[in-house]
Amino acid sequence: MRNIVIAEGNSKISMQTLIFSSVVNIILNPIFVIVLHMGVKGSAIATVIAQSLGAIWLFIYFIRGKSTFSLQHFSFNIKQHLTSEILYFGFPTFVLMAAGSSVSVAVNWMLNIHGGSLAIAAYGITNRILGFAIMPINGFTQVMPPIVGYNYGAKNISRVRSTVKLSFIIATLMAIISWVIVELFASYFVRIFTSDTLLIQSSSNAIRIILLCAPTIGIQIVCSGLYQSLGKIKISLLISIMRQLVCLIPLLFILPSFWGVNGVWYAFPIADLVAFLTNIIIFSKTSKSFLENMN
């Protein structure tokens, strides 16, 4: 439902829903875990309640008629042509998510062989910090595809160009800012999760290496969303698999043989660099042609 709201251009409601659900989760977690002594089970229950309230919040938004999408006369009749389009346009995202899971398995497998539990724990902490660092970029670029897709369909070439250009600039600036902050204060962020000296050192080293090419991440994310919104599914699919399936997973199995645990960490910036160059080449070769086809 949040994606429907974003597609309508009402990102404010989507943001409010996410904040509401998150705040409820933050409040309920310590109550269930600490006050009621329910442990991990309590945290799970708090999360389910928070997500359910967020869903109800959006459901009320649709029921009150504030959306162009109406739940009245709603049916579950499957229309084959729409189903085919959804599967076709959503396939790159599916591949991207599946690739992410595969990368997680490969990383933990290699870390278990070359670094043991300490390295695996360091990766767990690093992943959380990376999630916070990249989250603002993902949030911003989620707004771009509906704008580009709408104006591309309307053959508004100037709006498409300005949106893409602005997206590249802002996403890159956000990536650079996140990179600088994390590189400078890596150990401080790690200390939020642990007080173990060895784990702090290992995690700080890991995150600094992994983020070596972080300034390129913004352009990668923008390009992935751009081609999907333009209906260029083959290009979007290529971009989606380039970093993780084509580059990262093979590097995760090759580099640790030479550099041990650091080989796992260095696989990330190398894959980022290759994916970035691939995105630049693809965009430079295709952007002119699809913009000209709008005339």
Secondary structure, 3 states (H helix, E strand, C coil): CHHHHHHCCCHHHHHHHHHHHHHHHHHHHHHHHHHCCCHHHHHHHHHHHHHHHHHHHHHHHHHCCCCCCCCCCCCCCCCHHHHHHHHHHHHHHHHHHHHHHHHHHHHHHHHHHHCHHHHHHHHHHHHHHHHHHHHHHHHHHCCHHHHHHHHHHCCCHHHHHHHHHHHHHHHHHHHHHHHHHHHHHHHHHHCCCCCCHHHHHHHHHHHHHHCCCHHHHHHHHHHHHHHHHCCCHHHHHHHHHHHHHHHHHHHHHHCHHHHCHHHHHHHHHHHHHHHHHHHHHHHHHHHHHHHHCCC
